Amino acid sequence: MYFPANARQSSRMRRGLIASAAIAVAAAGVMAIAPAQAQPLFPNFPFGGGGSSQPAAGNEAPASAPFSPPNINIADGETVGVAQPIIISFKEPVEDRAAAEKAIKVTSSAKAPGHFYWTSNQQVRWRPEQFWPANTNVTVVAGGTSSSFHIGDAFIASVDDATKIITVTINGEVVREMPTSLGKPGHETPNGTYIVGERFEKMTMDSSTYGVPITDPEGYKLEVEYATRISNSGIFVHAAPWSVAQQGYSNASHGCLNVSTENGKWFLENSRRGDAVVITGTKGGTLSSGDGLGDWN
Protein backbone atom coordinates (compact mmCIF):
# COMPACT_ATOMS: atom_id res chain seq x y z
CA MET A 1 0.00 0.00 0.00
CA TYR A 2 1.22 3.49 -0.86
CA PHE A 3 0.84 6.20 1.74
CA PRO A 4 1.09 9.81 0.42
CA ALA A 5 3.73 11.90 2.16
CA ASN A 6 1.15 14.36 3.39
CA ALA A 7 -1.57 11.83 4.33
CA ARG A 8 -3.13 12.64 7.70
CA GLN A 9 -6.39 11.68 9.27
CA SER A 10 -8.64 14.44 10.53
CA SER A 11 -8.08 15.67 14.09
CA ARG A 12 -11.40 14.11 15.08
CA MET A 13 -10.38 10.73 13.70
CA ARG A 14 -6.96 10.95 15.33
CA ARG A 15 -8.53 11.77 18.71
CA GLY A 16 -10.66 8.68 18.34
CA LEU A 17 -7.60 6.55 17.74
CA ILE A 18 -5.98 7.26 21.10
CA ALA A 19 -8.15 4.68 22.82
CA SER A 20 -7.35 1.96 20.31
CA ALA A 21 -3.81 1.01 21.39
CA ALA A 22 -3.87 -2.62 22.52
CA ILE A 23 -1.31 -4.84 24.23
CA ALA A 24 -1.31 -8.52 23.36
CA VAL A 25 0.86 -11.21 24.90
CA ALA A 26 3.42 -12.66 22.47
CA ALA A 27 6.65 -14.61 22.58
CA ALA A 28 9.73 -12.70 23.68
CA GLY A 29 12.04 -11.50 20.93
CA VAL A 30 14.58 -8.97 19.72
CA MET A 31 14.79 -6.76 16.71
CA ALA A 32 17.27 -5.32 14.25
CA ILE A 33 18.31 -1.74 13.73
CA ALA A 34 19.87 -2.02 10.29
CA PRO A 35 18.02 -2.53 6.98
CA ALA A 36 19.17 -4.76 4.17
CA GLN A 37 16.61 -5.14 1.42
CA ALA A 38 13.67 -2.77 1.13
CA GLN A 39 11.58 -0.92 -1.38
CA PRO A 40 10.83 2.59 -0.09
CA LEU A 41 7.29 3.90 -0.06
CA PHE A 42 8.74 7.38 -0.46
CA PRO A 43 11.87 8.79 -2.13
CA ASN A 44 14.88 8.71 0.18
CA PHE A 45 15.58 12.43 0.18
CA PRO A 46 18.59 13.66 2.19
CA PHE A 47 17.84 15.89 5.14
CA GLY A 48 19.39 19.18 6.25
CA GLY A 49 19.27 23.03 6.56
CA GLY A 50 21.32 26.47 7.22
CA GLY A 51 20.79 30.56 7.37
CA SER A 52 18.23 32.88 8.96
CA SER A 53 14.52 32.62 8.27
CA GLN A 54 12.44 35.77 7.90
CA PRO A 55 8.71 36.45 7.46
CA ALA A 56 7.65 35.96 3.86
CA ALA A 57 6.92 39.67 3.56
CA GLY A 58 10.63 40.30 2.94
CA ASN A 59 11.03 40.09 -0.84
CA GLU A 60 14.48 41.52 -1.46
CA ALA A 61 16.49 39.52 -3.99
CA PRO A 62 19.39 37.39 -2.70
CA ALA A 63 22.95 38.19 -3.74
CA SER A 64 24.31 36.86 -7.01
CA ALA A 65 25.00 33.16 -6.55
CA PRO A 66 28.61 31.96 -6.77
CA PHE A 67 27.37 28.48 -7.72
CA SER A 68 25.33 26.76 -10.41
CA PRO A 69 21.71 25.81 -9.64
CA PRO A 70 21.85 23.36 -6.70
CA ASN A 71 19.49 20.67 -5.46
CA ILE A 72 17.04 21.43 -2.65
CA ASN A 73 15.90 18.39 -0.68
CA ILE A 74 12.27 19.48 -0.23
CA ALA A 75 10.17 19.38 -3.38
CA ASP A 76 8.11 22.34 -4.49
CA GLY A 77 4.61 21.93 -3.04
CA GLU A 78 5.63 19.20 -0.57
CA THR A 79 4.35 19.10 3.02
CA VAL A 80 6.92 18.15 5.69
CA GLY A 81 7.11 18.01 9.47
CA VAL A 82 8.21 20.65 11.97
CA ALA A 83 11.68 19.10 12.44
CA GLN A 84 12.57 19.04 8.74
CA PRO A 85 15.84 20.84 7.87
CA ILE A 86 16.60 22.26 4.45
CA ILE A 87 19.51 20.68 2.57
CA ILE A 88 21.12 22.42 -0.38
CA SER A 89 23.50 20.22 -2.36
CA PHE A 90 25.87 21.87 -4.84
CA LYS A 91 27.14 20.39 -8.09
CA GLU A 92 30.69 21.50 -7.37
CA PRO A 93 32.66 22.41 -4.21
CA VAL A 94 31.91 25.87 -2.82
CA GLU A 95 35.04 27.89 -2.13
CA ASP A 96 33.44 30.94 -0.51
CA ARG A 97 30.88 29.74 2.01
CA ALA A 98 29.98 33.21 3.23
CA ALA A 99 29.19 34.36 -0.32
CA ALA A 100 27.14 31.23 -0.89
CA GLU A 101 25.08 31.85 2.24
CA LYS A 102 24.36 35.40 1.12
CA ALA A 103 23.00 34.00 -2.14
CA ILE A 104 20.51 31.74 -0.34
CA LYS A 105 17.25 33.16 0.96
CA VAL A 106 14.82 31.37 3.29
CA THR A 107 11.50 33.07 3.99
CA SER A 108 8.52 31.84 5.98
CA SER A 109 4.96 32.96 6.67
CA ALA A 110 5.62 32.70 10.42
CA LYS A 111 8.79 33.98 12.05
CA ALA A 112 11.37 31.20 12.37
CA PRO A 113 14.95 32.43 12.93
CA GLY A 114 17.56 29.83 12.04
CA HIS A 115 21.12 29.22 10.88
CA PHE A 116 23.34 27.64 8.22
CA TYR A 117 25.68 24.73 8.93
CA TRP A 118 27.93 23.00 6.42
CA THR A 119 28.46 19.24 6.22
CA SER A 120 30.94 19.50 3.33
CA ASN A 121 32.02 21.94 0.63
CA GLN A 122 29.15 20.61 -1.47
CA GLN A 123 26.34 20.66 1.08
CA VAL A 124 24.94 23.31 3.37
CA ARG A 125 21.97 22.83 5.68
CA TRP A 126 19.57 25.25 7.29
CA ARG A 127 17.13 24.77 10.12
CA PRO A 128 15.23 27.05 12.48
CA GLU A 129 16.55 27.45 16.03
CA GLN A 130 13.38 25.75 17.30
CA PHE A 131 10.99 23.47 15.44
CA TRP A 132 9.16 25.17 12.59
CA PRO A 133 5.82 26.71 13.59
CA ALA A 134 3.04 24.36 12.53
CA ASN A 135 1.21 25.10 9.28
CA THR A 136 3.80 27.53 7.95
CA ASN A 137 4.66 28.21 4.31
CA VAL A 138 8.36 28.36 3.44
CA THR A 139 10.22 29.44 0.31
CA VAL A 140 13.89 28.74 -0.42
CA VAL A 141 15.75 30.49 -3.23
CA ALA A 142 19.29 29.35 -3.98
CA GLY A 143 20.78 30.55 -7.24
CA GLY A 144 18.68 29.19 -10.07
CA THR A 145 16.77 26.78 -7.81
CA SER A 146 13.76 27.51 -5.65
CA SER A 147 11.22 25.52 -3.65
CA SER A 148 8.04 26.58 -1.89
CA PHE A 149 6.76 24.02 0.59
CA HIS A 150 4.48 23.69 3.60
CA ILE A 151 5.16 22.76 7.22
CA GLY A 152 2.27 20.61 8.39
CA ASP A 153 0.84 19.89 11.82
CA ALA A 154 3.26 19.63 14.75
CA PHE A 155 3.53 15.84 15.04
CA ILE A 156 5.92 15.05 17.91
CA ALA A 157 6.52 11.57 19.35
CA SER A 158 8.09 11.64 22.82
CA VAL A 159 9.69 8.42 24.06
CA ASP A 160 10.65 7.95 27.73
CA ASP A 161 12.73 4.89 28.55
CA ALA A 162 11.51 5.07 32.16
CA THR A 163 7.89 4.44 31.12
CA LYS A 164 8.58 2.76 27.78
CA ILE A 165 5.68 4.65 26.25
CA ILE A 166 5.64 6.60 22.97
CA THR A 167 3.38 9.61 23.45
CA VAL A 168 2.31 11.24 20.19
CA THR A 169 1.02 14.80 20.18
CA ILE A 170 -0.35 16.72 17.22
CA ASN A 171 -0.38 20.48 17.70
CA GLY A 172 0.08 19.87 21.43
CA GLU A 173 -2.83 17.43 21.82
CA VAL A 174 -2.12 13.85 22.88
CA VAL A 175 -3.56 11.57 20.18
CA ARG A 176 -1.86 8.23 20.83
CA GLU A 177 0.08 6.40 23.54
CA MET A 178 1.97 3.31 22.42
CA PRO A 179 3.88 0.84 24.62
CA THR A 180 7.36 0.22 23.24
CA SER A 181 10.49 -1.84 23.83
CA LEU A 182 13.78 -0.03 23.19
CA GLY A 183 17.37 -1.25 22.87
CA LYS A 184 18.40 -3.91 25.36
CA PRO A 185 21.67 -3.72 27.40
CA GLY A 186 24.59 -3.50 25.00
CA HIS A 187 22.32 -2.13 22.27
CA GLU A 188 20.82 0.87 24.06
CA THR A 189 18.87 3.30 21.89
CA PRO A 190 20.60 6.71 21.80
CA ASN A 191 18.84 9.71 23.30
CA GLY A 192 18.13 12.77 21.20
CA THR A 193 15.80 14.30 18.67
CA TYR A 194 15.29 12.14 15.60
CA ILE A 195 13.66 13.07 12.28
CA VAL A 196 11.18 10.81 10.51
CA GLY A 197 12.55 9.66 7.16
CA GLU A 198 11.45 7.01 4.69
CA ARG A 199 8.76 4.43 5.48
CA PHE A 200 8.38 0.83 4.43
CA GLU A 201 5.27 -1.31 4.48
CA LYS A 202 7.61 -4.33 4.54
CA MET A 203 11.37 -4.64 4.74
CA THR A 204 14.11 -7.13 5.62
CA MET A 205 16.43 -6.32 8.51
CA ASP A 206 19.75 -8.11 8.37
CA SER A 207 22.50 -7.82 11.00
CA SER A 208 25.17 -8.74 8.45
CA THR A 209 24.70 -5.32 6.82
CA TYR A 210 26.54 -3.78 9.77
CA GLY A 211 29.05 -6.56 10.38
CA VAL A 212 27.23 -9.08 12.61
CA PRO A 213 26.82 -12.44 10.85
CA ILE A 214 23.37 -13.96 10.81
CA THR A 215 24.86 -17.03 12.55
CA ASP A 216 26.15 -14.92 15.45
CA PRO A 217 24.20 -15.19 18.73
CA GLU A 218 23.22 -11.53 18.17
CA GLY A 219 22.63 -12.01 14.44
CA TYR A 220 19.28 -11.89 12.68
CA LYS A 221 17.56 -11.66 9.31
CA LEU A 222 13.90 -10.88 9.66
CA GLU A 223 11.13 -9.41 7.56
CA VAL A 224 9.25 -6.73 9.45
CA GLU A 225 6.12 -4.71 8.75
CA TYR A 226 5.37 -1.00 9.08
CA ALA A 227 8.93 0.26 9.52
CA THR A 228 9.39 4.04 9.85
CA ARG A 229 13.01 5.18 9.69
CA ILE A 230 14.07 7.75 12.29
CA SER A 231 17.86 7.54 11.85
CA ASN A 232 20.24 6.78 9.01
CA SER A 233 22.16 4.53 11.41
CA GLY A 234 19.24 2.10 11.19
CA ILE A 235 16.83 2.93 14.01
CA PHE A 236 13.16 2.43 13.12
CA VAL A 237 9.77 2.47 14.75
CA HIS A 238 8.36 -0.85 13.54
CA ALA A 239 5.89 -3.62 14.22
CA ALA A 240 7.36 -6.35 16.43
CA PRO A 241 4.58 -8.77 17.39
CA TRP A 242 7.14 -11.16 18.92
CA SER A 243 8.01 -8.61 21.64
CA VAL A 244 4.55 -7.33 22.61
CA ALA A 245 4.98 -8.94 26.04
CA GLN A 246 8.03 -6.70 26.63
CA GLN A 247 6.52 -3.51 25.19
CA GLY A 248 5.86 -1.08 28.01
CA TYR A 249 7.84 -3.24 30.46
CA SER A 250 11.39 -4.06 29.34
CA ASN A 251 13.86 -3.45 26.53
CA ALA A 252 14.41 -6.28 24.07
CA SER A 253 15.46 -4.77 20.72
CA HIS A 254 18.80 -4.02 19.07
CA GLY A 255 18.04 -0.30 19.21
CA CYS A 256 14.76 0.09 17.32
CA LEU A 257 11.46 1.09 18.90
CA ASN A 258 9.40 -2.11 18.90
CA VAL A 259 5.62 -1.61 18.88
CA SER A 260 2.59 -3.76 18.16
CA THR A 261 1.51 -4.31 14.57
CA GLU A 262 -1.50 -2.04 15.09
CA ASN A 263 0.66 0.76 16.50
CA GLY A 264 3.37 0.33 13.86
CA LYS A 265 0.77 0.68 11.12
CA TRP A 266 -0.76 3.73 12.78
CA PHE A 267 2.62 5.43 13.18
CA LEU A 268 3.60 4.83 9.56
CA GLU A 269 0.26 6.08 8.21
CA ASN A 270 0.04 9.17 10.42
CA SER A 271 3.63 10.44 10.48
CA ARG A 272 5.32 12.23 7.60
CA ARG A 273 8.86 13.05 6.56
CA GLY A 274 10.29 15.67 8.89
CA ASP A 275 8.20 14.84 11.97
CA ALA A 276 10.04 14.71 15.30
CA VAL A 277 10.77 11.76 17.60
CA VAL A 278 12.35 12.76 20.92
CA ILE A 279 13.93 9.95 22.98
CA THR A 280 15.04 10.47 26.59
CA GLY A 281 16.19 8.48 29.60
CA THR A 282 18.27 5.75 27.96
CA LYS A 283 21.88 4.75 28.65
CA GLY A 284 22.71 4.88 24.94
CA GLY A 285 24.45 8.25 24.74
CA THR A 286 23.15 10.75 22.15
CA LEU A 287 22.35 10.30 18.48
CA SER A 288 25.12 11.79 16.35
CA SER A 289 24.39 15.17 14.79
CA GLY A 290 26.14 13.78 11.71
CA ASP A 291 23.70 10.89 11.34
CA GLY A 292 21.84 12.68 8.57
CA LEU A 293 18.65 12.63 10.60
CA GLY A 294 20.27 13.94 13.79
CA ASP A 295 20.39 17.65 12.96
CA TRP A 296 18.79 18.70 16.25
CA ASN A 297 21.43 17.09 18.48
C-alpha positions as CSV (number, residue, x, y, z in Angstrom):
1,M,0.0,0.0,0.0
2,Y,1.2,3.5,-0.9
3,F,0.8,6.2,1.7
4,P,1.1,9.8,0.4
5,A,3.7,11.9,2.2
6,N,1.1,14.4,3.4
7,A,-1.6,11.8,4.3
8,R,-3.1,12.6,7.7
9,Q,-6.4,11.7,9.3
10,S,-8.6,14.4,10.5
11,S,-8.1,15.7,14.1
12,R,-11.4,14.1,15.1
13,M,-10.4,10.7,13.7
14,R,-7.0,11.0,15.3
15,R,-8.5,11.8,18.7
16,G,-10.7,8.7,18.3
17,L,-7.6,6.6,17.7
18,I,-6.0,7.3,21.1
19,A,-8.1,4.7,22.8
20,S,-7.4,2.0,20.3
21,A,-3.8,1.0,21.4
22,A,-3.9,-2.6,22.5
23,I,-1.3,-4.8,24.2
24,A,-1.3,-8.5,23.4
25,V,0.9,-11.2,24.9
26,A,3.4,-12.7,22.5
27,A,6.7,-14.6,22.6
28,A,9.7,-12.7,23.7
29,G,12.0,-11.5,20.9
30,V,14.6,-9.0,19.7
31,M,14.8,-6.8,16.7
32,A,17.3,-5.3,14.3
33,I,18.3,-1.7,13.7
34,A,19.9,-2.0,10.3
35,P,18.0,-2.5,7.0
36,A,19.2,-4.8,4.2
37,Q,16.6,-5.1,1.4
38,A,13.7,-2.8,1.1
39,Q,11.6,-0.9,-1.4
40,P,10.8,2.6,-0.1
41,L,7.3,3.9,-0.1
42,F,8.7,7.4,-0.5
43,P,11.9,8.8,-2.1
44,N,14.9,8.7,0.2
45,F,15.6,12.4,0.2
46,P,18.6,13.7,2.2
47,F,17.8,15.9,5.1
48,G,19.4,19.2,6.2
49,G,19.3,23.0,6.6
50,G,21.3,26.5,7.2
51,G,20.8,30.6,7.4
52,S,18.2,32.9,9.0
53,S,14.5,32.6,8.3
54,Q,12.4,35.8,7.9
55,P,8.7,36.5,7.5
56,A,7.6,36.0,3.9
57,A,6.9,39.7,3.6
58,G,10.6,40.3,2.9
59,N,11.0,40.1,-0.8
60,E,14.5,41.5,-1.5
61,A,16.5,39.5,-4.0
62,P,19.4,37.4,-2.7
63,A,22.9,38.2,-3.7
64,S,24.3,36.9,-7.0
65,A,25.0,33.2,-6.6
66,P,28.6,32.0,-6.8
67,F,27.4,28.5,-7.7
68,S,25.3,26.8,-10.4
69,P,21.7,25.8,-9.6
70,P,21.9,23.4,-6.7
71,N,19.5,20.7,-5.5
72,I,17.0,21.4,-2.6
73,N,15.9,18.4,-0.7
74,I,12.3,19.5,-0.2
75,A,10.2,19.4,-3.4
76,D,8.1,22.3,-4.5
77,G,4.6,21.9,-3.0
78,E,5.6,19.2,-0.6
79,T,4.4,19.1,3.0
80,V,6.9,18.2,5.7
81,G,7.1,18.0,9.5
82,V,8.2,20.7,12.0
83,A,11.7,19.1,12.4
84,Q,12.6,19.0,8.7
85,P,15.8,20.8,7.9
86,I,16.6,22.3,4.4
87,I,19.5,20.7,2.6
88,I,21.1,22.4,-0.4
89,S,23.5,20.2,-2.4
90,F,25.9,21.9,-4.8
91,K,27.1,20.4,-8.1
92,E,30.7,21.5,-7.4
93,P,32.7,22.4,-4.2
94,V,31.9,25.9,-2.8
95,E,35.0,27.9,-2.1
96,D,33.4,30.9,-0.5
97,R,30.9,29.7,2.0
98,A,30.0,33.2,3.2
99,A,29.2,34.4,-0.3
100,A,27.1,31.2,-0.9
101,E,25.1,31.8,2.2
102,K,24.4,35.4,1.1
103,A,23.0,34.0,-2.1
104,I,20.5,31.7,-0.3
105,K,17.3,33.2,1.0
106,V,14.8,31.4,3.3
107,T,11.5,33.1,4.0
108,S,8.5,31.8,6.0
109,S,5.0,33.0,6.7
110,A,5.6,32.7,10.4
111,K,8.8,34.0,12.0
112,A,11.4,31.2,12.4
113,P,15.0,32.4,12.9
114,G,17.6,29.8,12.0
115,H,21.1,29.2,10.9
116,F,23.3,27.6,8.2
117,Y,25.7,24.7,8.9
118,W,27.9,23.0,6.4
119,T,28.5,19.2,6.2
120,S,30.9,19.5,3.3
121,N,32.0,21.9,0.6
122,Q,29.1,20.6,-1.5
123,Q,26.3,20.7,1.1
124,V,24.9,23.3,3.4
125,R,22.0,22.8,5.7
126,W,19.6,25.3,7.3
127,R,17.1,24.8,10.1
128,P,15.2,27.1,12.5
129,E,16.6,27.4,16.0
130,Q,13.4,25.8,17.3
131,F,11.0,23.5,15.4
132,W,9.2,25.2,12.6
133,P,5.8,26.7,13.6
134,A,3.0,24.4,12.5
135,N,1.2,25.1,9.3
136,T,3.8,27.5,7.9
137,N,4.7,28.2,4.3
138,V,8.4,28.4,3.4
139,T,10.2,29.4,0.3
140,V,13.9,28.7,-0.4
141,V,15.7,30.5,-3.2
142,A,19.3,29.4,-4.0
143,G,20.8,30.5,-7.2
144,G,18.7,29.2,-10.1
145,T,16.8,26.8,-7.8
146,S,13.8,27.5,-5.7
147,S,11.2,25.5,-3.7
148,S,8.0,26.6,-1.9
149,F,6.8,24.0,0.6
150,H,4.5,23.7,3.6
151,I,5.2,22.8,7.2
152,G,2.3,20.6,8.4
153,D,0.8,19.9,11.8
154,A,3.3,19.6,14.7
155,F,3.5,15.8,15.0
156,I,5.9,15.1,17.9
157,A,6.5,11.6,19.3
158,S,8.1,11.6,22.8
159,V,9.7,8.4,24.1
160,D,10.7,8.0,27.7
161,D,12.7,4.9,28.6
162,A,11.5,5.1,32.2
163,T,7.9,4.4,31.1
164,K,8.6,2.8,27.8
165,I,5.7,4.7,26.2
166,I,5.6,6.6,23.0
167,T,3.4,9.6,23.5
168,V,2.3,11.2,20.2
169,T,1.0,14.8,20.2
170,I,-0.3,16.7,17.2
171,N,-0.4,20.5,17.7
172,G,0.1,19.9,21.4
173,E,-2.8,17.4,21.8
174,V,-2.1,13.9,22.9
175,V,-3.6,11.6,20.2
176,R,-1.9,8.2,20.8
177,E,0.1,6.4,23.5
178,M,2.0,3.3,22.4
179,P,3.9,0.8,24.6
180,T,7.4,0.2,23.2
181,S,10.5,-1.8,23.8
182,L,13.8,0.0,23.2
183,G,17.4,-1.2,22.9
184,K,18.4,-3.9,25.4
185,P,21.7,-3.7,27.4
186,G,24.6,-3.5,25.0
187,H,22.3,-2.1,22.3
188,E,20.8,0.9,24.1
189,T,18.9,3.3,21.9
190,P,20.6,6.7,21.8
191,N,18.8,9.7,23.3
192,G,18.1,12.8,21.2
193,T,15.8,14.3,18.7
194,Y,15.3,12.1,15.6
195,I,13.7,13.1,12.3
196,V,11.2,10.8,10.5
197,G,12.6,9.7,7.2
198,E,11.4,7.0,4.7
199,R,8.8,4.4,5.5
200,F,8.4,0.8,4.4
201,E,5.3,-1.3,4.5
202,K,7.6,-4.3,4.5
203,M,11.4,-4.6,4.7
204,T,14.1,-7.1,5.6
205,M,16.4,-6.3,8.5
206,D,19.8,-8.1,8.4
207,S,22.5,-7.8,11.0
208,S,25.2,-8.7,8.4
209,T,24.7,-5.3,6.8
210,Y,26.5,-3.8,9.8
211,G,29.0,-6.6,10.4
212,V,27.2,-9.1,12.6
213,P,26.8,-12.4,10.8
214,I,23.4,-14.0,10.8
215,T,24.9,-17.0,12.5
216,D,26.2,-14.9,15.4
217,P,24.2,-15.2,18.7
218,E,23.2,-11.5,18.2
219,G,22.6,-12.0,14.4
220,Y,19.3,-11.9,12.7
221,K,17.6,-11.7,9.3
222,L,13.9,-10.9,9.7
223,E,11.1,-9.4,7.6
224,V,9.2,-6.7,9.4
225,E,6.1,-4.7,8.7
226,Y,5.4,-1.0,9.1
227,A,8.9,0.3,9.5
228,T,9.4,4.0,9.8
229,R,13.0,5.2,9.7
230,I,14.1,7.7,12.3
231,S,17.9,7.5,11.9
232,N,20.2,6.8,9.0
233,S,22.2,4.5,11.4
234,G,19.2,2.1,11.2
235,I,16.8,2.9,14.0
236,F,13.2,2.4,13.1
237,V,9.8,2.5,14.7
238,H,8.4,-0.8,13.5
239,A,5.9,-3.6,14.2
240,A,7.4,-6.3,16.4
241,P,4.6,-8.8,17.4
242,W,7.1,-11.2,18.9
243,S,8.0,-8.6,21.6
244,V,4.6,-7.3,22.6
245,A,5.0,-8.9,26.0
246,Q,8.0,-6.7,26.6
247,Q,6.5,-3.5,25.2
248,G,5.9,-1.1,28.0
249,Y,7.8,-3.2,30.5
250,S,11.4,-4.1,29.3
251,N,13.9,-3.4,26.5
252,A,14.4,-6.3,24.1
253,S,15.5,-4.8,20.7
254,H,18.8,-4.0,19.1
255,G,18.0,-0.3,19.2
256,C,14.8,0.1,17.3
257,L,11.5,1.1,18.9
258,N,9.4,-2.1,18.9
259,V,5.6,-1.6,18.9
260,S,2.6,-3.8,18.2
261,T,1.5,-4.3,14.6
262,E,-1.5,-2.0,15.1
263,N,0.7,0.8,16.5
264,G,3.4,0.3,13.9
265,K,0.8,0.7,11.1
266,W,-0.8,3.7,12.8
267,F,2.6,5.4,13.2
268,L,3.6,4.8,9.6
269,E,0.3,6.1,8.2
270,N,0.0,9.2,10.4
271,S,3.6,10.4,10.5
272,R,5.3,12.2,7.6
273,R,8.9,13.1,6.6
274,G,10.3,15.7,8.9
275,D,8.2,14.8,12.0
276,A,10.0,14.7,15.3
277,V,10.8,11.8,17.6
278,V,12.4,12.8,20.9
279,I,13.9,9.9,23.0
280,T,15.0,10.5,26.6
281,G,16.2,8.5,29.6
282,T,18.3,5.7,28.0
283,K,21.9,4.8,28.7
284,G,22.7,4.9,24.9
285,G,24.4,8.3,24.7
286,T,23.2,10.7,22.2
287,L,22.3,10.3,18.5
288,S,25.1,11.8,16.4
289,S,24.4,15.2,14.8
290,G,26.1,13.8,11.7
291,D,23.7,10.9,11.3
292,G,21.8,12.7,8.6
293,L,18.7,12.6,10.6
294,G,20.3,13.9,13.8
295,D,20.4,17.6,13.0
296,W,18.8,18.7,16.3
297,N,21.4,17.1,18.5
